[in-house]
Amino acid sequence: MQELSIKALRSFSGVGAVEVGAASTALIVIDMQNDFIRHEGFTVRRLLDRGLPEAAAQYERQMRKIIPNIRRVIDRAHQRGQTVIFVNYVSYPGRDPGGQKNNQWIPPGSEGAEIISELGAHPDDLVLSKCCSGAFPGTNLDFHLRRRGITSLIMAGVVTDGCVEQAIRQAHDLGYACVLLSDGSGALTEEIHENALERLEHRRAHVRTTDVVLSTPVIEATEVALVGGAPAR
């Protein structure tokens, strides 16, 4: 993104500071479930069925990168006693409960809907199921967060430009300050992922790497160093 565009976006930045280790900060992991992550799952299978092996390879390369990063942040949150919430997607054959036509069928309680085992979910972690791209509509996520006194969110998962971006935009509108793990989220291609990060940074979330999040007590808006015309994260 060009420097002028970044300066323009920064002029309207309104993302509050996030105290990473505070009890008022929760970790939300979006759609890291078998059908969206495994090689035999819906996402990779769909790309391959459409004759897009390069996109499938890029997607799987991103998944190999983000899974251990998300696990590191989950482990730290567990150590601190923070709230960890997994949001997964479930659907029904033909049409979902809202009447919208589905191109995938992931029944509630199915293997495809299960959170991948590599993330080490604890029994006390919340798992909320949705039937649309947003994490807030149709779930009681906002209720759970406010009941626990949560004011800030760290978000990760897939896909960056879809369900993750929707969740961040909705959270921002509801008054939560958000951090997005740039290397803890992924999209159908690496280019789509980077474009989504650029849209969200400065306006809806602090976009930071896992290393930065784990080593920084408080994350807030800062001047972003430009490298080759793009923000250095």
C-alpha positions in Angstrom: 0.0 0.0 0.0 1.3 3.4 -0.9 2.5 5.8 1.8 -0.2 8.4 1.1 -2.9 5.8 1.5 -1.4 4.6 4.9 -1.2 8.2 6.1 -4.8 8.8 5.1 -6.0 5.7 6.9 -4.0 6.6 10.0 -5.7 10.0 10.1 -9.0 8.1 11.0 -7.5 5.5 13.3 -9.7 4.8 16.3 -8.4 1.5 17.7 -8.0 1.6 21.5 -5.0 0.3 23.4 -5.0 -3.4 24.3 -3.4 -4.7 27.5 -2.3 -8.1 26.2 -2.1 -10.0 29.5 -5.1 -8.5 31.2 -8.2 -10.4 32.4 -10.2 -7.9 30.3 -8.5 -9.2 27.1 -9.8 -12.4 25.5 -8.5 -14.6 22.7 -10.9 -15.5 19.9 -10.0 -18.1 17.4 -12.1 -18.2 14.2 -13.0 -21.3 12.2 -9.9 -23.3 13.0 -11.8 -26.6 12.4 -11.1 -29.8 10.5 -13.1 -29.0 7.4 -11.3 -25.7 6.9 -7.8 -26.8 7.8 -7.2 -30.4 6.9 -6.0 -31.5 3.4 -9.1 -33.6 3.0 -11.4 -30.9 4.3 -13.8 -28.6 2.5 -11.6 -25.6 1.7 -8.6 -27.5 0.1 -10.9 -30.0 -1.6 -12.9 -27.1 -3.1 -9.8 -25.4 -4.5 -8.5 -28.6 -6.0 -11.9 -29.5 -7.5 -11.9 -26.1 -9.2 -8.5 -26.7 -10.7 -6.6 -24.4 -8.4 -3.7 -26.4 -7.1 -1.5 -23.3 -6.6 -4.1 -21.7 -4.4 -4.5 -24.9 -2.4 -0.7 -25.0 -2.0 -0.6 -21.4 -0.8 -3.5 -22.0 1.6 -1.9 -25.1 3.1 1.4 -23.3 3.4 -0.3 -20.5 5.4 -2.0 -23.1 7.6 1.4 -24.8 8.5 2.6 -21.3 9.5 -0.3 -20.1 11.5 -1.2 -23.2 13.5 1.9 -23.1 15.8 1.6 -19.3 16.2 -2.0 -19.6 17.3 -1.1 -22.4 19.7 1.6 -20.2 21.3 -0.9 -17.5 22.0 -3.5 -20.0 23.3 -0.9 -21.5 25.6 0.0 -18.1 27.0 -3.6 -17.2 27.5 -4.2 -20.4 29.4 -1.2 -19.7 31.6 -2.6 -16.3 32.4 -6.1 -17.6 33.1 -7.6 -15.5 30.3 -10.7 -16.2 28.4 -10.2 -18.3 25.2 -13.1 -18.7 22.8 -13.3 -20.8 19.7 -15.9 -19.9 17.0 -16.7 -22.6 14.5 -19.0 -22.7 11.5 -21.8 -25.2 11.1 -24.5 -25.5 8.4 -27.3 -27.6 7.2 -28.1 -29.3 3.9 -29.5 -27.1 1.2 -30.2 -24.0 3.2 -29.2 -22.7 6.6 -31.7 -21.7 9.3 -31.9 -18.2 7.8 -32.8 -19.5 4.4 -29.5 -18.8 2.7 -28.3 -21.4 0.3 -25.1 -23.3 1.4 -22.3 -24.5 -0.7 -21.0 -26.7 2.1 -22.5 -28.9 4.7 -20.9 -29.1 8.1 -23.4 -30.6 10.5 -23.3 -29.5 14.2 -21.2 -32.0 16.2 -19.6 -33.5 13.1 -15.9 -34.1 12.7 -15.6 -31.3 10.2 -16.9 -28.9 12.8 -14.4 -29.9 15.5 -11.6 -27.6 16.4 -8.3 -29.0 15.2 -6.5 -30.9 17.9 -3.1 -29.1 17.4 -4.5 -26.0 19.1 -4.9 -27.8 22.5 -8.3 -26.5 23.5 -9.1 -26.8 27.2 -12.4 -28.1 28.5 -13.0 -24.7 30.1 -12.6 -22.9 26.7 -15.8 -21.8 25.1 -16.8 -23.1 21.7 -19.6 -21.1 20.0 -21.1 -22.2 16.7 -22.3 -19.8 14.0 -24.2 -20.2 10.7 -22.8 -17.1 8.9 -19.5 -15.3 8.4 -19.8 -13.0 11.4 -19.0 -14.3 14.9 -21.4 -12.0 16.7 -24.8 -12.3 14.8 -26.7 -15.4 15.8 -24.4 -16.2 18.7 -24.2 -15.0 22.3 -20.5 -14.1 22.0 -21.1 -10.4 23.0 -23.0 -11.6 26.1 -20.2 -13.9 27.1 -17.6 -11.2 26.7 -19.4 -8.5 28.5 -20.3 -10.9 31.3 -16.6 -11.5 31.9 -15.7 -7.8 31.7 -13.9 -8.2 28.4 -13.1 -5.0 26.6 -10.2 -6.1 24.2 -9.8 -9.0 21.8 -6.9 -10.8 20.2 -8.1 -12.5 17.1 -6.8 -15.3 14.9 -8.0 -17.8 12.4 -9.4 -18.2 8.9 -10.1 -16.7 6.5 -8.5 -13.3 7.0 -10.7 -11.5 4.4 -13.9 -13.4 5.4 -15.0 -14.5 8.8 -12.0 -13.0 10.6 -12.4 -9.6 9.0 -16.2 -9.7 9.6 -15.6 -10.5 13.3 -13.1 -7.7 13.7 -15.4 -5.1 12.0 -18.4 -6.2 14.2 -16.3 -6.2 17.4 -15.0 -2.7 16.5 -18.5 -1.5 16.0 -19.5 -2.9 19.4 -16.7 -1.0 21.1 -14.0 -3.7 21.5 -10.3 -2.9 20.9 -8.9 -5.6 18.7 -5.5 -7.0 17.8 -5.2 -9.3 14.8 -2.4 -11.8 14.6 -0.9 -11.2 11.2 0.9 -14.6 11.2 -1.9 -16.3 13.0 -4.5 -15.8 10.3 -4.7 -16.9 6.6 -6.7 -16.6 3.5 -7.2 -18.6 0.2 -4.0 -17.0 -1.2 -1.2 -15.0 0.4 -2.1 -11.9 -1.6 -5.7 -12.0 -0.4 -4.4 -12.3 3.2 -2.1 -9.3 2.8 -4.8 -7.2 1.3 -7.1 -7.9 4.2 -4.4 -7.0 6.7 -3.9 -3.6 5.0 -7.7 -3.0 5.1 -7.9 -3.7 8.8 -4.7 -2.1 10.0 -5.0 1.5 11.3 -8.9 1.5 11.1 -10.3 -1.6 12.8 -7.4 -3.5 14.5 -3.8 -3.4 15.5 -2.1 -5.9 13.2 0.9 -7.5 14.9 2.9 -10.7 14.6 2.8 -13.4 17.3 6.2 -12.5 18.6 5.2 -8.8 19.1 1.9 -9.8 20.8 3.7 -12.2 23.2 6.5 -9.7 24.1 4.5 -6.4 24.3 2.5 -5.6 27.5 0.4 -2.9 25.8 -0.4 -2.6 22.1 -1.5 0.7 20.9 -1.4 2.8 17.7 2.1 3.7 16.6 3.8 5.3 13.6 4.3 2.4 11.2 7.7 2.2 9.5 7.5 2.0 5.7 9.5 -0.7 3.9 9.2 -0.6 0.1 5.9 1.3 0.4 4.3 -1.3 2.6 3.8 -1.2 6.4 6.3 -3.3 8.3 4.5 -5.5 10.8 
